Amino acid sequence: MVLTVDLLGAATPVGVLVAVEGQRHPLLTGVLVGAAWPLTAALRGRYAPGVIGHSRAVLPVVRDWLVMLGVLASVCVVARLVVSAAVWAAALLPCLAVTAVHRKLAYHHTLALRRSARGLRRVLVVGEAEVVDGLLARLAARTDDEYLVVGSCVVDDGAADPALPVSARLPAGGGSSGQEDADVVLACAVELDADLVFVAPGRRLSGDRLRRLAWALHDDGRDLAVVPGLVDVSLHRLRPARAAGLTVLHVVPAARRGLPVLLKRVTDVVGALVLAVLLAPLLLAVALAVRLSSPGPVIYRQVRVGRGRRPFRMWKFRTMVDSADRLRSALEAANEHDGAMFKMRRDPRVTRLGRFLRRYSLDELPQLYNVLAGHMSLVGPRPPLPEEVERYDGAELRRLSVRPGITGLWQVSGRSDLSWDETVALDLSYVDNWCYTKDVDVLARTFRAVVSARGAY
């Protein structure tokens, strides 16, 4: 289906536009361009089973599109064809839009299949007992992964998770040169119809044992994946290397300086300026509504903590009564959020207009000034209050190593409906795995989060 959409999405608009322009061979031109687009995607591995439906990112589609433009331009030069750049750009833009939308639909369709227990890979987990238990717990906590654990092979005599009976046990010493491991694991995989084996290496599961196990599984047509124990590390931060015959994974830190950070700051400034100009009528309308709806200032200035634990004054449209800060202490017992944040679904301090502004995040718009001033970024962790920071532990303080953002993973993943641990995990994931494309993805998801208003109160 994806291949068909790509082909028709490129061939149809090109053929129609060439015909309208009165150029020669519109059908042939449409067929050739229609074939070039999916061929470019295929050569870049976009139709591989482990890729299609696994990502909603738009930038890979844009990169493929630019590659196709380069190829077509080269063909025109070699064949000495004179074409209008404007006409070709207009003709090829639809295939970019169609493919980007269809990739997103395929991604959401794949997620829906997984959540209904379809389209899953049956996995057998191999490793030491405590490692297997931890891996099973993490896999069981997710419904958007493609892996369904059907059994486990434990290397030693330790107790494994009682929720999943141990399918087999491997000798601690590795049996006869590791061949016994291969026989036992392969027999379990066949019995449980597992097409993939997860191996968590440990003290008793050496590299030689793992190699013999890989031989047996691959000879039987089954896949093997090694789980190195890294937690929440994006693939773009991993660099495989070789050292003395061993495979080494270098974990690259997230960018904190250089061109990516400069590009982020330029995007912040330009984006904030453009939004401030485009939304100026809305800003004036909201300011007037706040002034007329209840007594008090239009803008609420609150001290928040930014990068490097530096305090700054964050601007928001006022959504509470003027005496809200003095009333908070009396409401502490009614806090509905765990951890360091204070949240109430029906906070009596919030005005009627304030509920509407919070529901659609309109109260956050003055923070565009904070972005221009360098206090905040368009995308980043939620800016905390000073009293919240006083309760942070070492891991939570890491959230303050980047500029806070108007939007971020917290805002597009459920906002106040998330627990404190989920909020911290999302912010740490952003801090540790930041890249420019992640910001673009979050900005694209923000519009849908604002419209849905899920978790906004």
C-alpha positions in Angstrom: 0.0 0.0 0.0 2.8 2.4 0.9 4.6 1.6 -2.4 1.4 2.2 -4.4 0.7 5.5 -2.7 4.3 6.7 -3.3 4.1 5.8 -7.0 0.7 7.3 -7.7 1.5 10.4 -5.5 4.4 11.2 -7.7 3.2 10.0 -11.1 -0.3 11.6 -11.1 0.6 15.3 -10.4 3.6 15.2 -12.6 1.7 13.7 -15.6 -1.2 16.1 -15.1 1.0 19.2 -14.9 3.1 18.2 -17.9 -0.1 17.7 -19.9 -1.5 21.1 -18.8 1.7 22.8 -19.7 1.5 21.3 -23.2 4.9 19.5 -22.8 5.6 16.3 -24.7 5.0 12.7 -23.4 3.1 13.5 -20.2 2.2 9.8 -19.6 5.8 8.7 -20.0 7.1 11.5 -17.9 4.6 10.7 -15.1 5.6 7.0 -15.2 9.3 7.7 -15.0 9.0 10.2 -12.1 6.5 7.9 -10.4 9.0 5.1 -10.6 11.9 7.3 -9.5 10.2 8.3 -6.2 9.6 4.8 -4.7 13.0 3.6 -6.2 14.7 6.4 -4.2 12.9 5.4 -1.1 13.7 1.7 -1.7 17.4 2.3 -2.1 17.4 4.2 1.2 15.7 1.3 2.9 12.3 3.0 3.6 10.3 -0.1 2.7 12.3 -2.6 4.9 10.0 -4.5 7.4 11.8 -3.0 10.4 11.4 0.5 9.1 8.0 0.9 7.4 5.4 2.0 10.0 8.0 2.5 12.7 8.5 6.2 12.4 6.3 9.3 11.8 9.3 11.6 11.2 9.0 14.0 8.3 12.7 14.9 7.8 13.7 11.5 6.3 11.0 11.9 3.7 12.3 15.4 2.9 15.8 14.1 2.5 14.6 11.4 0.2 12.7 14.0 -1.8 15.9 16.2 -2.2 17.9 13.1 -3.3 15.2 12.4 -6.0 15.4 16.0 -7.2 19.2 15.7 -7.5 18.9 12.5 -9.5 16.2 13.9 -11.8 18.3 17.1 -12.3 21.3 14.9 -13.2 19.2 12.9 -15.7 18.0 16.2 -17.3 21.6 17.4 -17.7 22.9 14.2 -19.2 19.9 13.9 -21.6 20.1 17.6 -22.4 16.5 18.2 -21.5 15.3 21.7 -20.9 12.7 21.9 -18.2 11.2 24.6 -16.1 12.4 24.5 -12.5 9.2 26.2 -11.2 7.0 23.7 -13.1 8.9 20.7 -11.8 9.0 21.9 -8.2 5.2 22.5 -8.3 4.7 19.0 -9.8 6.9 17.2 -7.3 5.7 19.0 -4.1 2.4 16.9 -3.9 4.4 13.6 -3.7 6.3 15.0 -0.8 3.1 16.0 1.1 1.3 12.7 0.2 4.2 10.6 1.3 4.7 12.5 4.6 1.0 12.2 5.5 0.9 8.5 4.5 4.0 7.7 6.6 2.3 9.2 9.6 -0.9 7.3 8.9 1.1 4.1 8.5 2.8 4.8 11.9 -0.4 5.3 13.7 -2.0 2.2 12.0 1.0 0.2 13.2 0.6 1.4 16.7 -3.1 0.5 16.7 -2.2 -3.0 15.5 0.3 -3.5 18.3 -2.1 -2.3 20.9 -4.6 -4.8 19.7 -2.0 -7.6 20.0 -1.5 -7.8 16.2 1.6 -7.4 14.1 3.9 -8.4 17.0 7.1 -10.4 16.9 7.3 -13.3 19.3 10.4 -13.0 21.5 12.4 -15.5 23.6 14.5 -13.8 26.2 17.9 -15.3 27.3 20.1 -14.1 30.1 20.8 -14.3 33.8 17.8 -14.3 36.1 17.9 -10.8 37.5 18.7 -9.3 34.0 15.8 -11.2 32.5 13.4 -10.0 35.2 14.4 -6.4 34.6 14.0 -6.7 30.8 10.6 -8.4 31.1 9.4 -5.6 33.4 10.4 -2.9 30.9 8.9 -4.7 27.9 5.6 -5.3 29.8 5.3 -1.6 30.6 5.1 -0.6 26.9 2.2 -1.2 24.5 3.7 0.6 21.5 6.7 -1.8 20.9 6.5 -4.7 18.4 7.8 -7.3 20.8 5.7 -10.0 22.6 7.7 -12.1 25.1 6.6 -15.7 24.9 9.3 -17.3 27.1 12.7 -17.1 28.8 15.8 -19.1 29.1 17.6 -18.4 32.4 21.4 -19.0 32.5 21.7 -19.8 36.3 19.5 -21.2 39.1 18.1 -17.8 40.2 14.4 -17.2 40.5 12.8 -15.5 37.5 9.6 -13.5 37.3 6.7 -15.8 38.4 4.4 -14.2 35.9 6.3 -15.8 33.1 7.4 -19.4 33.7 11.0 -20.2 32.8 11.0 -22.2 29.6 14.4 -23.7 30.1 17.6 -23.2 32.1 21.1 -23.0 30.7 24.1 -24.4 32.5 26.2 -21.8 34.3 29.4 -23.1 32.7 28.1 -23.1 29.1 27.9 -26.8 28.5 30.1 -28.4 25.9 31.7 -25.4 24.3 28.4 -23.6 24.2 26.7 -26.2 22.0 24.3 -27.1 24.7 23.1 -23.5 24.9 22.4 -23.5 21.2 20.4 -26.7 21.4 18.3 -25.7 24.4 17.5 -22.1 23.1 16.8 -23.4 19.6 14.4 -26.0 21.0 12.6 -23.4 23.1 12.3 -21.1 20.1 10.8 -23.8 18.0 8.4 -24.9 20.7 7.2 -21.4 21.4 7.3 -20.3 17.7 9.6 -17.4 18.6 11.1 -15.7 15.5 13.4 -13.4 17.6 15.7 -14.1 20.5 16.7 -11.3 22.9 20.1 -12.0 24.6 21.2 -10.0 27.6 24.9 -10.7 28.1 26.2 -11.1 31.6 29.0 -12.6 33.7 27.9 -16.2 32.8 27.0 -15.5 29.2 30.3 -14.9 27.5 31.0 -13.7 24.0 31.9 -17.2 22.8 28.7 -18.6 24.1 26.8 -15.8 22.4 28.5 -16.5 19.1 27.6 -20.2 19.0 24.1 -19.3 19.9 23.9 -16.8 17.0 25.2 -19.5 14.6 22.4 -21.9 15.6 19.7 -19.3 15.4 20.7 -17.9 12.1 21.1 -21.3 10.6 17.5 -22.0 11.6 16.3 -18.7 10.1 15.7 -16.9 13.4 16.9 -13.5 14.4 19.1 -12.6 17.3 19.2 -9.2 19.1 21.7 -8.3 21.9 20.3 -6.0 24.6 23.3 -4.0 26.0 21.5 -2.6 29.0 21.5 1.0 27.9 18.4 2.8 29.0 16.7 5.6 27.0 19.5 6.2 24.6 18.4 7.3 21.1 19.9 5.4 18.1 21.5 8.6 16.7 23.8 8.7 19.8 25.2 5.2 19.2 28.4 4.6 17.2 29.5 1.0 16.7 33.3 0.3 16.6 35.8 -2.6 16.8 38.3 -3.2 19.5 40.4 -6.4 19.7 37.8 -8.3 17.8 35.0 -7.0 20.1 32.1 -4.9 19.1 32.0 -1.6 21.0 29.1 0.8 21.2 30.2 4.4 21.7 27.5 6.5 23.3 27.7 10.1 22.0 26.6 12.9 24.3 23.8 15.2 23.2 25.0 18.4 21.5 25.6 21.3 23.9 27.5 23.6 21.6 28.3 24.0 18.0 26.2 24.3 14.9 23.1 22.3 16.2 22.8 24.5 19.2 23.3 27.7 17.1 20.6 26.4 14.7 18.2 25.8 17.7 18.8 29.3 18.9 18.2 30.8 15.5 15.0 28.8 15.2 13.9 30.0 18.6 14.4 33.7 17.8 13.0 33.6 14.3 10.1 31.4 15.3 9.2 33.6 18.3 9.3 36.7 16.2 7.1 35.2 13.5 4.6 33.8 16.0 4.5 37.1 17.9 3.7 39.0 14.7 1.2 36.5 13.4 -0.5 36.1 16.7 -0.5 39.8 17.6 -4.3 40.2 17.1 -4.9 37.1 19.3 -2.6 38.4 22.0 -4.4 41.7 22.1 -7.8 40.0 22.3 -6.7 37.7 25.1 -5.1 40.6 27.0 -8.4 42.6 26.7 -10.5 39.6 27.8 -8.3 39.0 30.9 -8.5 42.7 31.8 -12.3 42.8 31.6 -13.0 39.3 33.1 -11.6 39.8 36.6 -9.6 42.4 38.6 -5.8 42.1 38.5 -2.9 42.5 36.1 -3.1 41.1 32.6 0.3 39.5 32.7 1.3 37.2 35.6 5.0 37.2 36.2 6.3 34.2 38.1 9.8 33.2 39.1 10.9 30.0 37.5 14.3 28.2 37.4 16.1 27.9 34.0 19.3 26.4 32.7 22.1 26.1 35.2 19.6 26.8 38.1 19.4 30.5 37.1 16.0 32.1 38.1 14.1 34.2 35.7 10.6 35.8 35.5 8.3 33.8 33.2 5.4 35.6 31.6 1.9 34.2 31.3 -1.6 35.6 30.8 -3.2 35.6 34.3 -5.6 32.7 34.7 -6.2 32.9 38.4 -7.6 35.4 40.9 -5.1 38.1 41.9 -4.5 36.6 45.4 -3.7 33.1 44.0 -0.2 32.8 45.4 -1.3 33.6 48.9 -4.1 31.0 48.8 -1.9 28.1 47.6 -0.7 27.1 51.1 -4.3 26.4 52.1 -4.7 24.1 49.1 -1.6 22.0 49.5 -3.5 19.1 51.0 -5.8 19.0 47.9 -2.8 18.5 45.5 -3.7 15.8 42.9 -0.2 15.4 41.5 2.5 13.3 42.9 6.1 14.4 43.2 7.2 18.1 43.2 4.4 19.6 41.1 1.2 21.1 42.4 -1.8 20.5 40.2 -5.6 20.4 40.8 -8.2 19.6 38.2 -10.7 22.0 39.8 -8.4 24.6 41.3 -10.8 27.2 42.9 -8.3 30.0 42.2 -8.7 29.6 38.4 -11.1 32.0 36.8 -13.7 31.0 34.2 -11.7 32.6 31.4 -8.6 31.1 32.9 -9.9 27.6 32.4 -10.5 28.3 28.7 -7.0 29.8 28.3 -5.4 26.9 30.0 -7.4 24.3 28.1 -6.0 25.6 24.8 -2.6 26.8 26.2 -3.4 30.4 25.2 -2.0 31.6 28.6 1.5 30.5 27.5 1.7 32.8 24.6 3.5 35.7 26.4 6.4 33.3 27.0 7.5 34.1 23.4 9.1 37.2 25.1 11.0 34.8 27.4 12.3 33.0 24.3 13.5 36.2 22.7 15.2 37.2 26.0 17.1 33.9 26.0 15.4 32.6 29.2 13.5 29.8 27.4 13.4 27.9 24.1 10.5 27.0 21.9 11.1 23.3 22.9 12.5 22.1 26.2 11.6 20.7 29.6 8.9 22.3 31.7 10.3 25.3 33.7 10.0 24.4 37.4 9.3 26.6 40.4 12.1 27.3 42.9 10.3 25.4 45.7 10.1 22.4 43.3 13.8 22.5 42.6 14.6 22.5 46.3 13.1 19.0 46.4 14.9 17.6 43.3 17.4 14.8 43.5 20.5 14.4 41.4 18.6 12.9 38.4 15.9 15.5 38.5 18.4 18.4 38.6 19.7 17.2 35.2 16.5 18.7 33.7 18.1 22.1 34.3 21.0 21.5 32.0 19.1 22.9 29.0 16.8 25.9 28.5 13.2 25.2 29.5 10.7 25.3 26.7 7.2 26.6 25.9 6.4 23.2 24.7 8.1 19.8 25.1 7.7 16.1 25.4 5.7 16.6 28.6 3.2 18.9 26.9 2.6 16.7 23.8 2.4 13.4 25.9 -0.4 14.2 28.3 0.7 17.2 30.4 -0.9 17.1 33.9 -2.3 13.6 33.3 1.2 12.2 33.6 2.7 11.2 36.9 5.8 12.9 38.3 8.0 9.9 37.4 6.7 10.0 33.8 7.2 13.7 33.6 10.8 13.4 34.8 11.5 10.5 32.4 10.3 12.5 29.4 12.3 15.5 30.4 15.5 13.4 31.0 14.9 11.7 27.6 14.8 15.1 25.9 17.9 16.4 27.7 20.0 13.2 27.0 18.8 12.6 23.5 18.3 16.1 22.2 18.7 16.8 18.5 17.3 19.4 16.1 15.0 16.9 14.4 13.4 16.0 17.8 12.5 19.7 18.3 10.9 19.8 14.8 8.9 16.7 15.7 7.7 18.1 19.1 6.7 21.4 17.4 4.7 19.5 14.8 3.0 17.5 17.6 2.2 20.5 19.7 -0.6 21.7 17.5 -2.5 18.5 17.9 -1.9 18.5 21.7 -3.2 22.0 22.0 -6.4 21.2 19.9 -7.1 18.0 21.9 -6.5 19.8 25.2 -5.7 16.5 26.9 -4.3 17.0 30.4 -4.6 20.7 30.3 -6.0 22.2 33.6 
